[in-house]
Amino acid sequence: MQDIPELTNQESTTSEEEQQPATEAGPGAVAMDVMPSTEELLRKAELAAQEHHDAWLRAKAEADNIRKRAQIEIAGAHKFAIENFAAELLVVKDSLEAALAADNATVDSLKSGVELTLRQLKSVFDKFNLAEIDPAGEKFDPHRHQAISTVDSDAEPNTVVQVLQKGYLLHERVIRPALVMVAKKKAVEN
């Protein structure tokens, strides 16, 4: 058999140290490098919290600015919503003023001028989806008509027999109901 040399303490210590990772602070330093200090963790958390707070403040300010701009735009839209409609009506007003300014106008020329002006007005109404409600002979509709009175009539009950004032719709919304007289069943004589 061969003789196996014995290891000395120094040699065995060296081989154990080679197996362990080498660090400058020794064997206890491995845990310190992996785990940051509490102060360092707190400082990083405070920095992250400050960044998030700053981002939140910027987002809040931006949202407030957007809300304020939207309110200003809505106020402007309400204020100038009828600007185009008003501009179109100016032509009608000009026609009416021209008719009144005529010195030697005859009844026929005034009538034709008023008819022309009425056509201009109807054109403006059509352009802006403003429609007449003229329900003569139709069934009474409380959503579009306002009954002033009921009258005895040969017509079917709840039928509009007379229109006192036309109503108007703007994009299918009633802006003025038609004022009407509605038929009621004739009283039976005994």
MARLUMMI-974944 format. One line per field, with one value per atom (N, C-alpha, C, O, CB): x, y, z; residue number from 0. Coordinates in steps of 0.001 Angstrom, whole numbers, plus 500000, padded with zeros to 6 digits. Glycine has a CB too. Layout:
<rs>
c1	(X, ...);
c2	(Y, ...);
c3	(Z, ...);
n	(NUM, ...);
</rs>
This chain:
<rs>
c1	(500814, 500000, 500846, 501970, 499080, 500238, 500984, 500663, 499588, 500669, 501619, 501373, 500695, 501119, 502692, 499649, 498938, 499406, 499352, 497373, 499865, 500347, 499180, 498074, 501089, 499465, 498435, 498340, 499333, 498744, 497166, 496957, 497176, 496784, 495538, 497789, 497996, 496832, 496030, 499345, 496732, 495666, 495696, 494659, 495788, 496877, 497022, 496508, 495844, 498481, 496784, 496336, 494832, 494184, 497022, 494265, 492814, 492090, 491012, 492401, 492623, 492010, 492045, 491081, 492726, 493113, 493230, 492206, 491576, 494636, 492030, 491073, 489640, 488816, 491215, 489320, 487975, 487752, 486661, 487776, 488791, 488659, 488480, 487773, 489890, 489114, 488953, 487540, 487028, 489943, 486911, 485538, 484554, 483529, 485161, 484855, 483981, 484331, 485492, 484101, 483314, 483624, 484510, 484349, 482329, 485410, 486321, 485693, 485208, 487666, 485703, 485195, 486199, 487041, 483825, 486114, 487070, 486807, 487748, 487024, 485544, 485225, 485163, 484931, 483922, 485358, 485356, 484042, 483194, 485639, 483872, 482703, 481384, 480372, 482852, 481330, 480077, 479630, 478473, 480241, 480473, 480162, 479257, 478684, 481424, 479100, 478258, 476816, 476158, 478346, 476328, 474959, 474789, 473708, 474581, 475754, 475658, 475585, 474877, 476856, 476303, 476273, 474923, 474452, 477401, 474303, 473035, 471895, 470996, 472787, 471892, 470815, 471261, 472158, 470404, 470619, 471000, 470597, 469747, 470338, 471223, 470928, 469530, 468976, 471981, 468976, 467629, 467583, 466605, 467201, 468649, 468699, 468673, 468022, 469954, 469391, 469434, 468064, 467612, 470509, 467405, 466056, 465074, 464243, 465572, 465169, 464290, 464526, 463571, 464511, 465793, 466116, 465562, 465020, 467644, 465695, 465152, 463636, 463053, 465590, 462996, 461532, 461061, 460064, 461029, 461775, 461410, 461559, 460709, 462277, 462628, 462830, 461713, 461179, 464212, 461371, 460294, 458967, 458188, 460181, 458707, 457464, 457423, 456370, 457330, 458554, 458606, 458359, 457646, 459968, 458948, 458728, 457258, 456684, 459605, 456655, 455236, 454361, 453377, 454818, 454717, 453944, 454044, 453046, 454437, 455256, 455446, 454662, 454033, 456944, 454700, 453948, 452454, 451728, 454270, 451998, 450570, 450178, 449126, 450257, 451022, 450725, 450663, 449784, 451780, 451609, 451594, 450326, 449699, 452850, 449952, 448737, 447497, 446584, 448612, 447462, 446323, 446228, 445139, 446448, 447359, 447369, 446923, 446177, 448778, 447383, 446991, 445497, 444834, 447782, 444965, 443527, 442730, 441694, 443183, 443198, 442524, 442559, 441565, 443170, 443698, 443812, 442873, 442232, 445253, 442784, 441881, 440438, 439662, 442060, 440075, 438706, 438388, 437310, 438520, 439326, 439101, 438973, 438118, 440245, 439840, 439742, 438412, 437795, 440900, 437977, 436693, 435543, 434620, 436473, 435583, 434532, 434504, 433431, 434732, 435665, 435731, 435190, 434455, 437185, 435554, 435054, 433548, 432865, 435750, 433026, 431580, 430857, 429819, 431248, 431393, 430775, 430767, 429778, 431526, 431869, 431931, 430952, 430324, 433339, 430826, 429890, 428458, 427666, 430038, 428121, 426771, 426544, 425485, 426549, 427547, 427419, 427264, 426497, 428628, 428002, 428000, 427345, 427604, 429410, 426509, 425872, 425000, 424902, 425030, 424380, 423475, 424127, 423433, 422227, 425443, 426142, 425807, 425478, 427652, 425884, 425585, 424119, 423797, 425925, 423237, 421807, 421547, 420804, 420985, 422160, 421978, 422500, 421876, 422692, 423635, 424186, 423232, 423074, 425553, 422593, 421628, 420374, 419783, 421238, 419972, 418779, 419009, 418058, 418345, 420254, 420542, 420088, 419658, 422033, 420174, 419715, 418210, 417724, 420066, 417481, 416029, 415704, 414810, 415380, 416423, 416200, 416491, 415751, 417086, 417567, 417903, 416763, 416442, 419211, 416162, 415052, 413850, 413205, 414652, 413551, 412425, 412676, 411775, 412167, 413893, 414232, 414161, 413708, 415637, 414605, 414543, 413091, 412774, 415251, 412204, 410784, 410194, 409406, 409987, 410571, 410047, 410654, 410031, 410305, 411849, 412527, 412028, 412307, 414020, 411306, 410813, 409802, 408833, 410164, 410047, 409192, 407889, 406822, 409937, 407956, 406748, 406385, 406224, 406952, 406261, 405928, 404429, 403644, 406440, 404050, 402634, 402315, 403210, 402286, 401048, 400628, 401188, 401639, 399084, 401161, 401674, 403188, 403663, 401365, 403933, 405383, 405706, 406640, 406079, 404949, 405153, 404842, 405562, 404275, 403743, 403352, 404418, 404781, 401988, 404915, 405941, 407235, 407939, 406211, 407552, 408742, 408604, 409561, 408988, 407414, 407174, 407226, 407757, 405804, 406672, 406737, 408175, 408548, 405928, 408983, 410400, 411106, 411913, 411074, 410800, 411396, 410971, 411785, 410999, 409716, 409239, 409968, 410306, 407710, 410211, 410966, 412397, 412938, 410992, 413001, 414345, 414337, 415233, 414867, 413311, 413206, 413011, 413627, 412049, 412159, 411962, 413258, 413549, 410848, 414030, 415317, 416270, 416977, 415951, 416282, 417121, 416637, 417449, 417096, 415327, 414775, 415168, 415570, 413243, 415049, 415420, 416904, 417275, 415091, 417736, 419174, 419551, 420507, 419893, 418792, 419120, 418136, 418014, 419147, 417431, 416520, 415462, 415177, 417317, 414902, 413804, 412546, 412377, 414046, 411656, 410489, 409196, 409097, 410472, 408216, 406894, 406092, 406231, 406114, 405248, 404240, 402904, 402471, 404336, 402255, 400944, 400004, 399840, 401016, 399375, 398670, 397190, 396446, 398789, 396746, 395318, 394869, 395458, 395033, 393804, 393250, 393938, 393490, 393317, 395014, 395733, 395185, 394451, 397251, 395554, 395208, 395969, 397115, 395532, 395330, 395970, 397128, 396953, 394938, 398297, 399482, 399961, 400484, 400620, 399789, 400156, 401649, 402050, 399732, 402474, 403907, 404257, 405315, 404674, 403373, 403640, 402598, 402824, 403716, 401467, 400368, 399943, 400059, 399164, 399453, 398872, 397430, 397167, 399689, 396499, 395076, 394635, 394832, 394207, 394038, 393508, 392070, 391647, 393574, 391342, 389961, 389494, 390158, 389017, 388341, 387698, 386417, 385776, 387410, 386059, 384849, 384032, 384572, 385208, 382715, 381847, 382144, 382234, 380327, 382294, 382642, 382183, 382017, 384159, 381982, 381651, 382906, 382813, 380985, 384072, 385327, 385458, 384787, 386557, 386328, 386572, 387087, 387901, 387585, 386629, 387115, 388642, 389270, 386485, 389221, 390673, 391408, 392587, 391243, 390739, 391368, 391524, 390640, 390528, 392635, 392867, 391978, 392086, 394380, 391090, 390186, 390628, 390252, 388764, 391427, 391891, 393254, 393473, 390865, 394157, 395488, 395514, 395383, 396626, 395682, 395734, 397143, 397315, 395270, 398137, 399535, 400365, 400288, 400081, 401156, 401991, 403061, 403518, 402646, 403437, 404531, 405801, 405771, 404193, 406921, 408197, 409035, 409051, 408979, 409726, 410659, 412062, 412273, 410297, 413013, 414420, 415073, 415218, 415113, 415473, 416041, 415135, 415606, 417451, 413866, 412862, 412551, 411837, 413331, 413061, 412721, 411761, 412010, 414002, 410659, 409666, 410240, 410594, 408312, 410320, 410742, 409553, 409612, 411796, 408467, 407201, 406083, 406017, 407139, 405182, 404072, 403060, 402948, 403382, 402343, 401296, 400102, 399700, 400871, 399537, 398327, 397134, 396971, 398260, 396297, 395234, 393906, 393839, 395628, 392846, 391518, 391215, 391445, 390417, 390697, 390522, 389026, 388232, 391236, 388660, 387270, 386867, 387647, 387060, 385633, 385095, 383769, 383192, 384896, 383325, 382094, 380926, 380817, 381872, 380052, 378884, 377967, 377788, 378119, 377411, 376460, 375184, 374712, 376137, 374647, 373424, 372227, 372094, 373319, 371358, 370140, 369059, 368868, 369639, 368350, 367247, 365928, 364896, 367243);
c2	(498817, 500000, 501228, 501274, 500008, 502224, 503474, 504306, 504221, 504250, 505094, 506001, 507258, 507850, 506353, 507649, 508878, 509972, 509819, 508696, 511078, 512132, 512749, 512921, 513227, 513061, 513661, 515146, 515807, 513419, 515637, 517072, 517791, 517334, 517366, 518883, 519682, 520634, 520792, 520464, 521257, 522222, 523375, 523855, 522758, 523794, 524934, 524597, 525427, 525376, 523444, 523049, 522874, 523291, 521770, 522268, 522081, 523403, 523547, 521166, 524371, 525690, 526394, 527060, 526534, 526259, 526907, 526343, 527094, 526743, 525044, 524464, 524860, 525018, 522954, 525023, 525490, 526922, 527277, 525370, 527759, 529168, 529288, 530177, 529979, 528400, 528426, 528057, 528539, 527485, 527209, 526816, 527939, 528056, 525574, 528771, 529894, 531075, 531257, 530282, 531890, 533055, 534024, 534213, 533760, 534608, 535549, 536921, 537432, 535603, 537512, 538872, 539661, 539098, 538877, 540940, 541794, 541826, 541895, 543200, 541778, 541901, 540559, 540503, 542619, 539512, 538203, 537490, 537946, 538332, 536355, 535518, 536185, 535868, 534262, 537065, 537734, 538794, 539208, 538368, 539248, 540324, 539870, 540716, 540889, 538589, 538093, 538533, 538972, 536555, 538431, 538827, 540337, 540771, 538365, 541143, 542603, 543082, 544047, 543251, 542429, 542837, 542513, 543283, 542157, 541435, 541017, 541860, 542227, 539531, 542172, 542896, 544329, 544554, 542194, 545347, 546744, 547140, 546511, 547697, 548183, 548644, 549252, 549652, 549670, 549316, 549866, 551331, 551787, 549718, 552065, 553480, 553656, 554555, 554139, 552781, 552853, 552518, 553184, 551892, 551502, 551146, 552286, 552592, 549871, 552910, 554031, 555202, 555825, 554471, 555510, 556612, 556338, 557241, 556828, 555099, 554740, 554834, 555317, 553322, 554387, 554460, 555905, 556251, 553709, 556762, 558179, 558839, 559636, 558912, 558515, 559068, 558613, 559408, 558640, 557334, 556822, 557474, 557827, 555291, 557637, 558284, 559726, 560201, 558229, 560439, 561825, 561902, 562788, 562458, 560975, 560935, 560680, 561337, 559848, 559733, 559446, 560625, 560923, 558208, 561297, 562468, 563585, 564220, 562971, 563815, 564845, 564501, 565372, 565004, 563239, 562817, 562984, 563406, 561347, 562658, 562825, 564299, 564641, 562239, 565179, 566617, 567133, 567923, 567401, 566678, 567096, 566598, 567339, 566569, 565350, 564791, 565525, 565792, 563287, 565849, 566585, 567981, 568430, 566693, 568657, 569991, 569920, 570780, 570621, 568895, 568727, 568462, 569006, 567577, 567625, 567348, 568611, 568848, 566252, 569425, 570692, 571625, 572285, 571375, 571682, 572527, 572057, 572876, 572534, 570744, 570199, 570537, 570930, 568668, 570384, 570692, 572165, 572501, 570330, 573051, 574488, 574853, 575653, 575289, 574250, 574513, 574028, 574695, 573835, 572866, 572323, 573232, 573458, 570899, 573755, 574663, 575937, 576434, 575014, 576456, 577663, 577372, 578182, 578190, 576212, 575844, 575632, 576031, 574577, 575016, 574798, 576123, 576331, 573887, 577026, 578347, 579086, 579730, 579179, 578993, 579625, 578996, 579692, 579535, 577677, 576985, 577404, 577625, 575458, 577514, 577965, 579413, 579760, 577840, 580229, 581651, 581897, 582763, 582410, 581125, 581377, 580257, 580124, 581577, 579460, 578323, 578768, 578057, 577526, 579907, 580344, 581347, 582031, 580954, 581438, 582409, 582219, 583191, 582297, 580996, 580746, 581034, 581610, 579293, 580630, 580885, 582390, 582869, 580233, 583124, 584578, 585225, 586146, 585181, 584749, 585313, 585101, 585984, 584683, 583924, 583650, 584518, 584922, 582164, 584802, 585634, 587095, 587818, 585563, 587519, 588905, 589194, 590310, 589194, 588218, 588381, 588634, 589471, 587128, 587905, 588089, 589479, 590151, 587007, 589905, 591246, 592321, 593297, 591469, 592134, 593090, 593197, 594291, 592673, 592074, 592079, 592825, 593590, 590648, 592604, 593319, 594824, 595619, 592785, 595206, 596635, 597261, 598396, 596836, 596531, 597039, 597250, 598220, 596070, 596332, 596478, 597723, 598444, 595216, 597968, 599145, 600450, 601507, 599018, 600381, 601587, 602034, 603156, 601346, 601181, 601538, 602680, 602595, 600302, 603762, 604950, 604781, 605098, 606151, 604302, 604218, 602756, 602337, 604976, 601993, 600573, 600400, 601072, 599770, 599515, 599196, 597990, 597341, 598906, 597714, 596566, 595278, 594395, 596497, 595173, 593968, 593806, 592699, 594021, 594900, 594800, 594482, 593728, 596110, 595045, 594708, 593241, 592551, 595598, 592778, 591383, 590447, 589466, 591106, 590731, 589861, 589936, 588935, 590259, 591099, 591240, 590441, 589809, 592715, 590466, 589705, 588204, 587430, 590088, 587795, 586373, 585922, 584821, 586118, 586771, 586467, 586355, 585450, 587548, 587271, 587252, 585998, 585401, 588513, 585596, 584381, 583155, 582242, 584233, 583125, 582013, 581986, 580915, 582137, 583161, 583228, 582673, 581933, 584694, 583051, 582590, 581075, 580400, 583300, 580544, 579094, 578382, 577303, 578737, 578980, 578400, 578340, 577351, 579214, 579389, 579402, 578325, 577596, 580805, 578218, 577197, 575800, 574959, 577320, 575558, 574241, 573950, 572833, 574166, 574942, 574775, 574379, 573633, 576057, 574884, 574625, 573659, 573631, 575933, 572862, 571813, 572339, 571721, 570723, 573462, 574053, 573824, 574418, 575599, 572947, 572542, 573002, 573098, 571020, 573280, 573704, 572506, 571392, 574456, 572768, 571793, 572427, 573380, 571437, 571908, 572392, 571189, 570543, 573090, 570880, 569605, 569601, 568752, 569176, 570504, 570534, 569175, 568641, 571643, 568618, 567338, 566121, 564994, 567245, 566326, 565201, 564910, 565715, 565497, 563754, 563415, 564346, 564705, 561920, 564735, 565585, 564821, 563693, 566051, 565438, 564864, 565846, 566909, 564569, 565506, 566448, 566768, 567738, 565892, 565972, 566246, 567310, 567935, 564967, 567516, 568486, 569593, 570611, 567776, 569398, 570362, 570824, 570096, 569743, 572044, 572569, 572942, 573837, 573813, 572240, 572483, 573724, 573823, 571238, 574658, 575861, 575607, 576063, 577065, 574880, 574547, 573354, 572926, 575768, 572841, 571790, 572366, 573223, 570509, 571892, 572395, 571217, 570177, 573359, 571408, 570392, 570344, 571379, 570697, 569148, 569020, 567669, 566710, 569195, 567624, 566363, 565503, 564315, 566619, 566106, 565360, 564360, 564471, 566338, 563405, 562401, 563083, 564002, 561329, 562655, 563267, 563200, 562266, 562564, 564217, 564371, 564621, 564288, 563139, 565189, 565581, 567099, 567811, 565101, 567590, 569030, 569588, 569195, 569355, 570515, 571092, 572492, 572964, 571143, 573156, 574490, 574739, 574434, 575585, 575295, 575645, 577153, 577915, 575174, 577579, 579008, 579571, 580721, 579263, 578741, 579162, 577909, 576923, 579935, 577960, 576813, 576599, 577535, 577014, 575341, 575012, 574786, 574801, 573772, 574577, 574375, 573312, 573192, 575692, 572551, 571520, 571938, 572463, 570113, 571703, 571890, 570529, 570030, 572987, 569917, 568560, 567602, 566868, 568565, 567598, 566702, 567008, 566235, 565280, 568105, 568524, 569702, 570660, 568905, 569620, 570695, 571911, 571849, 570244, 573022, 574262, 575180, 576091, 574985, 574921, 575607, 574713, 574391, 577021, 574300, 573453, 574276, 575491, 572793, 573594, 574262, 574521, 573644, 573396, 575724, 576046, 575634, 576108, 577578, 574746, 574156, 574110, 574231, 572753, 573929, 573640, 572203, 571807, 574658, 571427, 569992, 569662, 570246, 569195, 568727, 568300, 567437, 566630, 567529, 567633, 566737, 566195, 566751, 567482, 565141, 564508, 565439, 566042, 563160, 565557, 566431, 565856, 564645, 566593, 566760, 566337, 565833, 566424, 567515, 564741, 564152, 564914, 565100, 562618, 565353, 566080, 565075, 564092, 567078, 565330, 564453, 564990, 564372, 564248);
c3	(500000, 500000, 500000, 500498, 501166, 499411, 499353, 500566, 501158, 498071, 500901, 502020, 501504, 500511, 502755, 502186, 501817, 502756, 503976, 501887, 502186, 503079, 503869, 503357, 502269, 505089, 505946, 505659, 505354, 507445, 505758, 505547, 506854, 507927, 504993, 506727, 507943, 508097, 507176, 507893, 509228, 509503, 508511, 508055, 510928, 508197, 507300, 505911, 505289, 507227, 505425, 504104, 504070, 503110, 503672, 505094, 505104, 505219, 504642, 506245, 505930, 506059, 504719, 504340, 507135, 504019, 502726, 501770, 501025, 502160, 501775, 500859, 501222, 500322, 500847, 502481, 502872, 502439, 501994, 504388, 502569, 502177, 500671, 500197, 502631, 499919, 498470, 498074, 497064, 497805, 498856, 498554, 498851, 498179, 499345, 499858, 500183, 499292, 498924, 501680, 498940, 498114, 498887, 500093, 497654, 498197, 498841, 498891, 497881, 498107, 500068, 500251, 501038, 501738, 500957, 500928, 501620, 503115, 503906, 501056, 503515, 504929, 505627, 506834, 505101, 504914, 505549, 505337, 504570, 507026, 506026, 505813, 506188, 505563, 506588, 507140, 507541, 506551, 506608, 508904, 505660, 504726, 503607, 502920, 504150, 503390, 502309, 502532, 501588, 502207, 503715, 504032, 503909, 503511, 505444, 504214, 504149, 502701, 502415, 504859, 501778, 500383, 499746, 498908, 499607, 500104, 499533, 500095, 499339, 499806, 501351, 502014, 502279, 503093, 503334, 501572, 501821, 503238, 503869, 500781, 503704, 505057, 505113, 504089, 505526, 506301, 506510, 506094, 505501, 507989, 506410, 506039, 504523, 503991, 506622, 503855, 502392, 501805, 500874, 501828, 502336, 501883, 502133, 501278, 502590, 503295, 503633, 502691, 502227, 505088, 502401, 501491, 500090, 499453, 501428, 499608, 498288, 498283, 497313, 497888, 499334, 499425, 499466, 498831, 500667, 500216, 500278, 498908, 498510, 501317, 498189, 496841, 495896, 495122, 496280, 495970, 495115, 495475, 494590, 495240, 496763, 497203, 496726, 496300, 498741, 496788, 496320, 494809, 494339, 496670, 494055, 492603, 492285, 491417, 491953, 492983, 492764, 493157, 492482, 493548, 494249, 494677, 493639, 493299, 496053, 493144, 492108, 490843, 490242, 491772, 490442, 489250, 489481, 488581, 488889, 490671, 490997, 490947, 490407, 492398, 491509, 491469, 490035, 489692, 492258, 489190, 487781, 487087, 486330, 487042, 487341, 486724, 487209, 486428, 487034, 488483, 489040, 488416, 488060, 490579, 488285, 487675, 486212, 485742, 487774, 485500, 484093, 483977, 483094, 483442, 484870, 484862, 485161, 484540, 485882, 486104, 486400, 485196, 484892, 487611, 484510, 483317, 482217, 481558, 482803, 482010, 480993, 481342, 480471, 480862, 482617, 483059, 482836, 482346, 484549, 483196, 483007, 481524, 481145, 483642, 480684, 479237, 478680, 477849, 478484, 479141, 478679, 479098, 478314, 479234, 480314, 480768, 479925, 479586, 482247, 479593, 478761, 477364, 476798, 478676, 476807, 475474, 475480, 474537, 474975, 476519, 476625, 476763, 476134, 477819, 477582, 477739, 476401, 476049, 478811, 475661, 474339, 473364, 472565, 473777, 473432, 472542, 472845, 471928, 472680, 474132, 474491, 474040, 473517, 476019, 474252, 473937, 472437, 472017, 474458, 471636, 470197, 469392, 468195, 469718, 470029, 469349, 468181, 467180, 470338, 468290, 467224, 466277, 465524, 467826, 466310, 465472, 463989, 463308, 465686, 463482, 462067, 461756, 460716, 461696, 462664, 462483, 462430, 461573, 463625, 463347, 463379, 462097, 461570, 464601, 461594, 460355, 459183, 458340, 460040, 459130, 458058, 458200, 457199, 458061, 459435, 459643, 459250, 458956, 461102, 459244, 458855, 457433, 457140, 458987, 456552, 455166, 455143, 454382, 454315, 455982, 456050, 456579, 456064, 456943, 457598, 458157, 457108, 456988, 459410, 456356, 455298, 454280, 453817, 454591, 453939, 452979, 453533, 452817, 452614, 454804, 455421, 455476, 455212, 456834, 455816, 455860, 454471, 454326, 456453, 453451, 452081, 451659, 450970, 451108, 452076, 451728, 452394, 451782, 452149, 453625, 454324, 453809, 453912, 455813, 453265, 452779, 451405, 450981, 452719, 450717, 449376, 449486, 450240, 448672, 448714, 448781, 448011, 448535, 448250, 446816, 445987, 445716, 444570, 444650, 446811, 446676, 446529, 447198, 447885, 445667, 445498, 446381, 446923, 443988, 446507, 447305, 446703, 447433, 447393, 445381, 444720, 444940, 445196, 443211, 444840, 445040, 446500, 446772, 444615, 447439, 448858, 449116, 449837, 449760, 448506, 448698, 448131, 448780, 448034, 446951, 446361, 447176, 447303, 444882, 447725, 448580, 449869, 450317, 448912, 450467, 451695, 451398, 452194, 452320, 450249, 449871, 449670, 450076, 448590, 449045, 448857, 450209, 450421, 447987, 451114, 452446, 453209, 453914, 453230, 453078, 453730, 453169, 453923, 453547, 451858, 451265, 451823, 452097, 449711, 451988, 452575, 454012, 454416, 452566, 454756, 456137, 456195, 457020, 456849, 455327, 455276, 454897, 455412, 454275, 454005, 453620, 454818, 455005, 452477, 455614, 456818, 457785, 458355, 457503, 457975, 458867, 458396, 459199, 458944, 457091, 456552, 456775, 457138, 455049, 456561, 456702, 458128, 458338, 456307, 459111, 460517, 461183, 462407, 461288, 460358, 460851, 461819, 462844, 461534, 461482, 462239, 461408, 460343, 462540, 461912, 461129, 461795, 463018, 460942, 460952, 461446, 461925, 461419, 460347, 462917, 463334, 462968, 463615, 464899, 461942, 461509, 461496, 460461, 460086, 462657, 462817, 462439, 462931, 464210, 461597, 461252, 460715, 459775, 460207, 461333, 460904, 461507, 461296, 459427, 462252, 462855, 464251, 464824, 462924, 464784, 466162, 467100, 466831, 466475, 468198, 469197, 469853, 470314, 470267, 469891, 470527, 471598, 471264, 469471, 472886, 473952, 473994, 474637, 475286, 473324, 473286, 472248, 472329, 472994, 471273, 470203, 470115, 469460, 468882, 470766, 470660, 472052, 473037, 469905, 472094, 473334, 473018, 472215, 473895, 473666, 473404, 474182, 475393, 473800, 473461, 474086, 474540, 475602, 473109, 473721, 474079, 473249, 472305, 473864, 473630, 472844, 472270, 472879, 473709, 471108, 470443, 469936, 469558, 469269, 469937, 469334, 467844, 467183, 469597, 467329, 465918, 465400, 466154, 465705, 464087, 463438, 463268, 462957, 462075, 463472, 463331, 464492, 465518, 463297, 464291, 465328, 466594, 466502, 464835, 467776, 469027, 469120, 468623, 470251, 469769, 469947, 468635, 468514, 470611, 467678, 466423, 466436, 466913, 465182, 465919, 465839, 464736, 463574, 465568, 465120, 464123, 463695, 462622, 464674, 464539, 464164, 464805, 465978, 464595, 464013, 464508, 464706, 463748, 463518, 465950, 466248, 466044, 465639, 467684, 466331, 466152, 465868, 466601, 467429, 464799, 464455, 465526, 466182, 463069, 465676, 466573, 465771, 464540, 467416, 466463, 465773, 466472, 467697, 465695, 465641, 466097, 465689, 464595, 465506, 466572, 466241, 466398, 467514, 467156, 465269, 465279, 466040, 466910, 465907, 465732, 466330, 467794, 468433, 466220, 468342, 469699, 469598, 468866, 470523, 470342, 470303, 471026, 472203, 470953, 470284, 470941, 471189, 472016, 470095, 470453, 470727, 470236, 469050, 470041, 471162, 470726, 469918, 470083, 471947, 469059, 468277, 469195, 469960, 467028, 469118, 469879, 469031, 467907, 470255, 469571, 468759, 469508, 470731, 468321, 468704, 469234, 468832, 467690, 468690, 469779, 469590, 469552, 470289, 470719, 468690, 468559, 469750, 470257, 467243, 470172, 471194, 470641, 469706, 472595, 471223, 470770, 471018, 472086, 471478, 470028, 470186, 471259, 471388, 468838, 472000, 473030, 472341, 471370, 474023, 472860, 472300, 472857, 474067, 472636, 471945, 472380, 472707, 471991, 471278, 473796, 474200, 473774, 474036, 475680);
n	(0, 0, 0, 0, 0, 1, 1, 1, 1, 1, 2, 2, 2, 2, 2, 3, 3, 3, 3, 3, 4, 4, 4, 4, 4, 5, 5, 5, 5, 5, 6, 6, 6, 6, 6, 7, 7, 7, 7, 7, 8, 8, 8, 8, 8, 9, 9, 9, 9, 9, 10, 10, 10, 10, 10, 11, 11, 11, 11, 11, 12, 12, 12, 12, 12, 13, 13, 13, 13, 13, 14, 14, 14, 14, 14, 15, 15, 15, 15, 15, 16, 16, 16, 16, 16, 17, 17, 17, 17, 17, 18, 18, 18, 18, 18, 19, 19, 19, 19, 19, 20, 20, 20, 20, 20, 21, 21, 21, 21, 21, 22, 22, 22, 22, 22, 23, 23, 23, 23, 23, 24, 24, 24, 24, 24, 25, 25, 25, 25, 25, 26, 26, 26, 26, 26, 27, 27, 27, 27, 27, 28, 28, 28, 28, 28, 29, 29, 29, 29, 29, 30, 30, 30, 30, 30, 31, 31, 31, 31, 31, 32, 32, 32, 32, 32, 33, 33, 33, 33, 33, 34, 34, 34, 34, 34, 35, 35, 35, 35, 35, 36, 36, 36, 36, 36, 37, 37, 37, 37, 37, 38, 38, 38, 38, 38, 39, 39, 39, 39, 39, 40, 40, 40, 40, 40, 41, 41, 41, 41, 41, 42, 42, 42, 42, 42, 43, 43, 43, 43, 43, 44, 44, 44, 44, 44, 45, 45, 45, 45, 45, 46, 46, 46, 46, 46, 47, 47, 47, 47, 47, 48, 48, 48, 48, 48, 49, 49, 49, 49, 49, 50, 50, 50, 50, 50, 51, 51, 51, 51, 51, 52, 52, 52, 52, 52, 53, 53, 53, 53, 53, 54, 54, 54, 54, 54, 55, 55, 55, 55, 55, 56, 56, 56, 56, 56, 57, 57, 57, 57, 57, 58, 58, 58, 58, 58, 59, 59, 59, 59, 59, 60, 60, 60, 60, 60, 61, 61, 61, 61, 61, 62, 62, 62, 62, 62, 63, 63, 63, 63, 63, 64, 64, 64, 64, 64, 65, 65, 65, 65, 65, 66, 66, 66, 66, 66, 67, 67, 67, 67, 67, 68, 68, 68, 68, 68, 69, 69, 69, 69, 69, 70, 70, 70, 70, 70, 71, 71, 71, 71, 71, 72, 72, 72, 72, 72, 73, 73, 73, 73, 73, 74, 74, 74, 74, 74, 75, 75, 75, 75, 75, 76, 76, 76, 76, 76, 77, 77, 77, 77, 77, 78, 78, 78, 78, 78, 79, 79, 79, 79, 79, 80, 80, 80, 80, 80, 81, 81, 81, 81, 81, 82, 82, 82, 82, 82, 83, 83, 83, 83, 83, 84, 84, 84, 84, 84, 85, 85, 85, 85, 85, 86, 86, 86, 86, 86, 87, 87, 87, 87, 87, 88, 88, 88, 88, 88, 89, 89, 89, 89, 89, 90, 90, 90, 90, 90, 91, 91, 91, 91, 91, 92, 92, 92, 92, 92, 93, 93, 93, 93, 93, 94, 94, 94, 94, 94, 95, 95, 95, 95, 95, 96, 96, 96, 96, 96, 97, 97, 97, 97, 97, 98, 98, 98, 98, 98, 99, 99, 99, 99, 99, 100, 100, 100, 100, 100, 101, 101, 101, 101, 101, 102, 102, 102, 102, 102, 103, 103, 103, 103, 103, 104, 104, 104, 104, 104, 105, 105, 105, 105, 105, 106, 106, 106, 106, 106, 107, 107, 107, 107, 107, 108, 108, 108, 108, 108, 109, 109, 109, 109, 109, 110, 110, 110, 110, 110, 111, 111, 111, 111, 111, 112, 112, 112, 112, 112, 113, 113, 113, 113, 113, 114, 114, 114, 114, 114, 115, 115, 115, 115, 115, 116, 116, 116, 116, 116, 117, 117, 117, 117, 117, 118, 118, 118, 118, 118, 119, 119, 119, 119, 119, 120, 120, 120, 120, 120, 121, 121, 121, 121, 121, 122, 122, 122, 122, 122, 123, 123, 123, 123, 123, 124, 124, 124, 124, 124, 125, 125, 125, 125, 125, 126, 126, 126, 126, 126, 127, 127, 127, 127, 127, 128, 128, 128, 128, 128, 129, 129, 129, 129, 129, 130, 130, 130, 130, 130, 131, 131, 131, 131, 131, 132, 132, 132, 132, 132, 133, 133, 133, 133, 133, 134, 134, 134, 134, 134, 135, 135, 135, 135, 135, 136, 136, 136, 136, 136, 137, 137, 137, 137, 137, 138, 138, 138, 138, 138, 139, 139, 139, 139, 139, 140, 140, 140, 140, 140, 141, 141, 141, 141, 141, 142, 142, 142, 142, 142, 143, 143, 143, 143, 143, 144, 144, 144, 144, 144, 145, 145, 145, 145, 145, 146, 146, 146, 146, 146, 147, 147, 147, 147, 147, 148, 148, 148, 148, 148, 149, 149, 149, 149, 149, 150, 150, 150, 150, 150, 151, 151, 151, 151, 151, 152, 152, 152, 152, 152, 153, 153, 153, 153, 153, 154, 154, 154, 154, 154, 155, 155, 155, 155, 155, 156, 156, 156, 156, 156, 157, 157, 157, 157, 157, 158, 158, 158, 158, 158, 159, 159, 159, 159, 159, 160, 160, 160, 160, 160, 161, 161, 161, 161, 161, 162, 162, 162, 162, 162, 163, 163, 163, 163, 163, 164, 164, 164, 164, 164, 165, 165, 165, 165, 165, 166, 166, 166, 166, 166, 167, 167, 167, 167, 167, 168, 168, 168, 168, 168, 169, 169, 169, 169, 169, 170, 170, 170, 170, 170, 171, 171, 171, 171, 171, 172, 172, 172, 172, 172, 173, 173, 173, 173, 173, 174, 174, 174, 174, 174, 175, 175, 175, 175, 175, 176, 176, 176, 176, 176, 177, 177, 177, 177, 177, 178, 178, 178, 178, 178, 179, 179, 179, 179, 179, 180, 180, 180, 180, 180, 181, 181, 181, 181, 181, 182, 182, 182, 182, 182, 183, 183, 183, 183, 183, 184, 184, 184, 184, 184, 185, 185, 185, 185, 185, 186, 186, 186, 186, 186, 187, 187, 187, 187, 187, 188, 188, 188, 188, 188, 189, 189, 189, 189, 189);
</rs>
